[in-house]
Amino acid sequence: MALFYTQSIDEATKLAIWKIEEPESFFLEKVPLSREITHPAKRLQHLAGRFLLQYLYPDFPIRLIQIADTRKPYLPEDPYHFSISHCGSYAAAIVSTEKRVGIDIEQPTGRILRIMNKFLGENEISLIVPHNTDQLVKMGTLFWSVKEAMFKWYSHGEIDFKDHLQLKELFLGDNEEGVVRALFTRFHSIPMNLPYKMWDDLVLTWVVV
């Protein structure tokens, strides 16, 4: 097994990250391929994400998952709220029996420096106090991941990442983990606290509201 990270957030909510090291047959023995995916790596990510849903909740009804017009997977009757993210050789999932959720994982790359102004306002950029370029890349990736998790939580599309997803404060904890305080402003304001955790080559953020 290649379980990379797992956490029970509360009695109703769990998340996990899987590092994909198994062949496709490992996942196909446990979950179905719900749609045709020609790219082998993307097919593995798809299967690993759905595998994680049943890893977190063994009775999760994988075969009932549908895809919304916004490309978000969902269950019609919402017995579980869930979100899935993929990046490179990693897949992540969060599941809750009570609240809406969003999750995102990202691998830091220098490309983030070229697009930061497109998704961050000046006040948000000022929250980053880098000591070097590597840290700037990592913090820029964190802020992108936070906004992606919020976007997935909302799930209905038509979001302006600058205007509707506003980052207010960054709380740095120990062991490269902490919380970003944010405000979701599409239609009305909803305050959110998004925990995060960072490793050398991976950033994880999530929201439960």
C-alpha positions in Angstrom: 0.0 0.0 0.0 1.1 3.5 -0.7 -0.9 5.6 1.8 1.0 8.9 2.0 -1.0 10.7 4.6 -4.4 10.4 6.4 -6.3 12.5 8.9 -9.6 12.3 10.7 -10.7 15.9 10.8 -13.7 15.3 13.0 -16.2 12.5 13.7 -17.8 13.0 10.3 -14.9 14.0 8.0 -11.7 12.2 6.9 -9.1 12.8 4.3 -6.2 10.9 2.7 -3.4 11.2 0.2 -2.3 8.2 -1.9 1.1 8.0 -3.6 0.4 6.1 -6.8 3.0 3.3 -7.1 0.7 0.4 -8.1 -0.3 -0.8 -11.6 -3.7 0.0 -12.9 -4.9 -3.6 -12.2 -4.5 -2.9 -8.5 -7.2 -0.2 -8.5 -9.4 -1.9 -11.1 -9.8 -4.9 -8.7 -11.4 -2.5 -6.3 -13.2 0.3 -8.2 -14.6 0.6 -11.7 -13.4 2.9 -14.4 -16.5 5.1 -14.7 -15.6 6.8 -18.0 -13.2 6.4 -20.9 -9.8 8.0 -20.2 -7.2 7.4 -22.8 -4.2 8.9 -21.0 -2.6 6.2 -18.8 -1.4 8.6 -16.1 -4.8 10.4 -15.9 -6.6 7.0 -15.8 -4.4 6.0 -12.8 -5.2 9.3 -11.0 -8.9 8.8 -11.7 -8.9 5.3 -10.3 -6.7 6.2 -7.3 -9.1 9.0 -6.3 -12.1 6.8 -6.3 -10.2 4.1 -4.5 -9.5 6.6 -1.7 -13.2 7.3 -1.3 -13.8 3.7 -0.4 -10.7 3.6 1.7 -12.0 6.4 3.8 -15.6 5.1 3.9 -15.9 1.4 2.8 -19.6 1.7 2.0 -19.1 4.7 -0.2 -21.3 4.1 -3.3 -18.7 4.6 -6.0 -21.0 3.4 -8.8 -23.6 6.1 -8.1 -21.1 9.0 -8.7 -22.3 11.4 -11.4 -20.5 14.3 -13.1 -22.0 17.8 -13.1 -21.8 20.2 -16.0 -19.0 21.9 -14.1 -17.1 18.5 -14.2 -17.4 18.1 -10.5 -18.2 14.5 -9.4 -21.2 14.2 -7.0 -23.7 11.8 -5.5 -27.3 12.7 -6.4 -28.8 12.2 -2.9 -25.7 13.6 -1.1 -25.3 10.7 1.4 -21.6 11.8 1.4 -20.0 15.1 0.6 -16.7 14.6 -1.1 -13.9 16.2 -3.1 -11.0 14.6 -5.1 -7.7 16.1 -6.3 -4.8 14.7 -8.4 -1.3 15.9 -9.0 1.5 14.0 -10.6 1.8 10.6 -8.8 -0.5 11.7 -6.0 -4.3 11.5 -5.5 -6.2 13.0 -2.5 -9.7 12.7 -1.3 -11.9 14.2 1.5 -15.2 12.8 2.6 -17.8 14.1 5.1 -21.2 12.8 6.1 -22.3 16.2 7.3 -20.7 19.2 5.6 -19.6 20.3 2.2 -15.9 19.9 1.5 -13.1 20.8 -0.9 -9.6 19.5 -1.2 -6.6 20.3 -3.4 -3.0 19.1 -3.8 -0.3 20.8 -5.8 3.4 20.2 -6.6 5.4 23.5 -6.4 7.0 24.6 -9.7 8.5 27.9 -10.9 5.5 28.4 -13.2 3.5 29.8 -10.3 5.7 32.9 -10.3 4.4 33.8 -13.8 0.7 33.6 -12.9 0.5 34.8 -9.3 -0.8 38.2 -10.4 -3.7 36.6 -12.3 -5.2 35.0 -9.2 -3.9 37.0 -6.3 -4.6 40.7 -5.4 -2.0 43.0 -4.0 -3.2 42.5 -0.4 -2.9 38.8 -0.8 0.6 38.9 -2.3 1.6 41.1 0.7 0.8 38.1 3.0 3.8 36.3 1.5 7.2 37.2 3.1 9.7 34.9 1.3 13.3 34.4 2.4 14.2 33.0 -1.0 12.8 32.1 -4.4 12.0 28.5 -3.4 9.9 29.7 -0.5 8.1 32.2 -2.8 7.3 29.3 -5.1 6.0 27.2 -2.3 3.8 30.0 -0.8 2.5 31.0 -4.2 1.5 27.3 -4.7 -0.1 27.2 -1.3 -2.3 30.3 -2.1 -3.3 28.8 -5.4 -4.2 25.5 -3.7 -6.3 27.3 -1.1 -8.3 29.0 -3.8 -8.7 25.7 -5.7 -10.0 24.0 -2.6 -12.5 26.8 -2.1 -13.5 26.6 -5.8 -14.1 22.8 -5.4 -16.1 23.4 -2.3 -18.4 25.8 -4.1 -18.6 23.4 -7.2 -20.9 25.5 -9.4 -18.3 27.3 -11.5 -18.3 30.9 -12.6 -15.8 32.0 -10.0 -13.4 34.9 -10.3 -10.4 33.8 -8.3 -9.4 37.3 -7.4 -12.8 38.8 -6.5 -14.7 35.8 -5.1 -12.0 33.9 -3.3 -10.2 36.4 -1.0 -7.3 35.4 1.3 -7.2 37.5 4.5 -4.6 36.1 6.9 -1.9 33.4 6.9 -1.2 31.6 10.2 2.1 29.7 10.1 2.3 26.7 12.4 5.0 24.2 13.1 6.2 21.5 10.7 5.1 23.5 7.7 1.4 23.4 8.5 -1.0 26.1 9.5 -4.3 27.8 8.4 -5.3 30.4 5.8 -8.2 32.6 6.8 -10.3 33.4 3.7 -13.6 34.9 2.5 -15.8 33.4 -0.1 -17.8 36.3 -1.7 -19.8 34.9 -4.5 -23.4 36.1 -3.9 -22.8 36.6 -0.1 -19.8 36.5 2.2 -18.8 33.2 3.9 -15.7 33.2 6.2 -13.5 30.1 5.9 -10.5 28.7 7.6 -8.5 26.4 5.3 -5.9 24.2 7.0 -2.8 23.3 5.0 0.2 21.0 5.2 3.3 21.1 3.1 6.0 18.6 2.2 9.1 19.0 0.1 7.3 18.3 -3.2 3.6 18.6 -2.2 1.1 21.1 -0.8 -2.3 20.0 0.7 -5.2 22.3 1.5 -8.8 21.6 2.4 -12.0 23.2 3.6 -15.0 21.9 5.6 -18.0 24.2 5.9 
